[in-house]
Amino acid sequence: MKDWWKDFFKPVTGEVMFKSRAGKPTRLEVEEVLKQLRIKHPLKILDLCCGEGRHSIVFAQNGHKVVGLDYANNFLKVARKEAGQLKLPIKFIKADMKQTSRYFKKEEFDVAVSLYNSFGYFDKRSDDFKTIKEVSKVLKSNGYFVINTINGSGAKVRLKNPISMGHEVFKNLFMIDKAYLDFKKMRTHADWTIIDARKKKTSIFRGSFQQNVYSHNEMKDMLKKAGFKIVKTWGVLHGGAFDERTSWHQTILAQKIRS
Ligand SMILES: C[S@@+](CC[C@H](N)C(=O)[O-])C[C@H]1O[C@@H](n2cnc3c(N)ncnc32)[C@H](O)[C@@H]1O
């Protein structure tokens, strides 16, 4: 399953992941990030792994200058179309997150965000660290990085045993999710089967993804090693307390203190 992230993010996986989060949930997520940043003036923001651009768009609607970066062409197409319809001057770039600095000037951004669990996808953990280093390069000194990802200890609780569940995401669109945690490698494995019975001809998508998970201390150590100091942690993206032992997600606000 090398580089699974190059093929997994298709329109139908996008629909399952993003459609129910459009509108109010996304606005609440962005509001929480801006509240934690406590900065009022317009910022230049990098939305790393922006997907269909749902956060980029709301950041721009709040007066910020935004660049979205993602690897999936089909998501970028949706993002560009929506930003165009809303007349928002957002630039969307196709790139691999571990090569971020190739696409921007040094210290170009005030803030970078990696939202909704877009981290830990690489086969080699060193590439996860590289991604953070790349973000640091394009951030101004004292700039901020907000990263939301799975919390390793919470994953051990939630995926103590393999899970297998199915539900109807939207009318006649069904999803079966099988997942387990490799406790030795601390890497999640998930198989998604999406059955789309909305048209005359039913179609089935099958895709798998894997993700390295990090404990809160490991995330903090990685960020510090890359030149950040930790400012704050909360749990799920739209706000809420973080419990190091049980929270499924960790959202960390870090500030760049050295290159
Ligand atoms: C879970 S989605 C989150 C998208 C977006 N942040 C959101 O919340 O709507 C993860 C995103 O990471 C992107 N991605 C995966 N691997 C990537 C890589 N190596 N470089 C850039 N983007 C990548 C995918 O295409 C997908 O859009």
The ligand as an SDF file (V2000), in Angstrom:
LIG
                    3D

 27 29  0  0  0  0  0  0  0  0999 V2000
   -8.9930   14.0240    5.4710 C   0  0  0  0  0  0  0  0  0  0  0  0
   -8.7720   15.0240    4.0720 S   0  0  0  0  0  0  0  0  0  0  0  0
   -8.8940   16.6410    4.7760 C   0  0  0  0  0  0  0  0  0  0  0  0
   -9.1110   17.7420    3.7830 C   0  0  0  0  0  0  0  0  0  0  0  0
   -9.3620   19.1290    4.3480 C   0  0  0  0  0  0  0  0  0  0  0  0
   -8.3300   19.5660    5.2550 N   0  0  0  0  0  0  0  0  0  0  0  0
  -10.7030   19.2010    5.0150 C   0  0  0  0  0  0  0  0  0  0  0  0
  -10.7720   19.1760    6.2380 O   0  0  0  0  0  0  0  0  0  0  0  0
  -11.7100   19.3060    4.3160 O   0  0  0  0  0  0  0  0  0  0  0  0
   -7.0360   14.8240    3.7330 C   0  0  0  0  0  0  0  0  0  0  0  0
   -6.5350   15.5730    2.5380 C   0  0  0  0  0  0  0  0  0  0  0  0
   -5.1210   15.3990    2.4240 O   0  0  0  0  0  0  0  0  0  0  0  0
   -4.7850   15.3580    1.0450 C   0  0  0  0  0  0  0  0  0  0  0  0
   -3.4610   14.7090    0.9190 N   0  0  0  0  0  0  0  0  0  0  0  0
   -3.1590   13.4250    1.1740 C   0  0  0  0  0  0  0  0  0  0  0  0
   -1.8460   13.2110    1.0040 N   0  0  0  0  0  0  0  0  0  0  0  0
   -1.3120   14.3900    0.6180 C   0  0  0  0  0  0  0  0  0  0  0  0
    0.0050   14.8020    0.2900 C   0  0  0  0  0  0  0  0  0  0  0  0
    1.0440   13.9550    0.3340 N   0  0  0  0  0  0  0  0  0  0  0  0
    0.2080   16.0890   -0.0590 N   0  0  0  0  0  0  0  0  0  0  0  0
   -0.8160   16.9560   -0.1300 C   0  0  0  0  0  0  0  0  0  0  0  0
   -2.1040   16.6190    0.1640 N   0  0  0  0  0  0  0  0  0  0  0  0
   -2.3340   15.3470    0.5420 C   0  0  0  0  0  0  0  0  0  0  0  0
   -5.9160   14.5830    0.4300 C   0  0  0  0  0  0  0  0  0  0  0  0
   -5.9820   14.7450   -0.9620 O   0  0  0  0  0  0  0  0  0  0  0  0
   -7.1160   15.1340    1.2000 C   0  0  0  0  0  0  0  0  0  0  0  0
   -7.6540   16.2530    0.5510 O   0  0  0  0  0  0  0  0  0  0  0  0
  1  2  1  0
  2  3  1  0
  2 10  1  0
  3  4  1  0
  4  5  1  0
  5  6  1  0
  5  7  1  0
  7  8  2  0
  7  9  1  0
 10 11  1  0
 11 12  1  0
 11 26  1  0
 12 13  1  0
 13 14  1  0
 13 24  1  0
 14 15  1  0
 14 23  1  0
 15 16  2  0
 16 17  1  0
 17 18  1  0
 17 23  2  0
 18 19  1  0
 18 20  2  0
 20 21  1  0
 21 22  2  0
 22 23  1  0
 24 25  1  0
 24 26  1  0
 26 27  1  0
M  CHG  2   2   1   9  -1
M  END
$$$$
